[in-house]
Amino acid sequence: MIGPPVNLVPSQYRNVSVADVPVPLDEPTMRAYLVGRPAYRRTRYLVARHGGASAVLEVSKASEQPLFSPITAVRMVAAAEETAFVDAPRADTAIPSQLARVAAERAPQARCVIVRGRYGHVSFIADPAPVRVTVVEVVPPRPAKLVDQLTRVLGLAEDLPPVELVPDLVDLADLAATRPSGHYLFPCRAGGARAESLGPGEPAANGPGEPAANGPGGPGGADGPGGGGPGAAGLRAEVSYLDEVPGRRPWTLVGCARSRAIHDFFYGDEVDMVDMCPRSLAGRRLAGRPGPVVTKCCLLEDRVSAEGNCVVVPWGATFAQVKEGLELALRAYGPARR
């Protein structure tokens, strides 16, 4: 289970039994009713129901070896007056973050929330206090890719404590506008920019004899900032794209160190630049702010890096790398789920 004093979640919903009882749900009455009765060897918690009320109790047994063993001790985890019972058929009650989300959305006033979820399985969360993880990301694309990946990882994370993602999203058009220019060069066109949102002067498909190539930071979108990269919606300026290697113009590059290296390779001259690296943005935006942070950087190609409370995953991170990063971010913020 999650360690005390918050986020108490059974390690498996098979450890939770549900029973309607014919007696009031106060601790002395429940102890008198339960002690000596047989309990299944996997049962550690009992959701007791009486009338329209529910309470959660922890039970100890004489032995966990036989199939059933008499209850020897009873402890009240959450009394009826501080407990809510919620039906949430789409929630997987094996996932702590899903339990915490249901508790926050459906019964925020309750100290303990019992959830009957997917497959009819029942579990609970007591004293929910999800770890708030800030995710620094640039958009577009939308949804923000790293936030979406972390959400999907948490949707299956039975072994992690409850987590609440706090997106800190930086719109690339707004970022570009901090350095006014008549012409911007973004890493790539991907990310859903509509033609009508582009400034006048559509860039050539390729530079002088140079085909668009694949690789991070511009040419090659999927593994670098170009992948699902910036759109130009909202910019009152001409826009070109580095992965198309257009003819050199007096532009401002909206990119990162890798984009700058690619620009140097193709053009070999100085360029005005706006730094869009989420890793750099996180350092500037969140300096001194407590709590875990997850962001990304294309200079990390095959590993995850931890820098204080900030964890950085590769730009084209796999789900395994995203989970590794989340685990690193959580490591200093409480014990892992047992």
Summary of the structure (lengths in Angstrom):
residues: 338
radius of gyration: 26.6
end to end distance: 5.0
largest distance: 86.8
contacts: 1155
relative contact order: 0.12
helix: 25%
strand: 29%
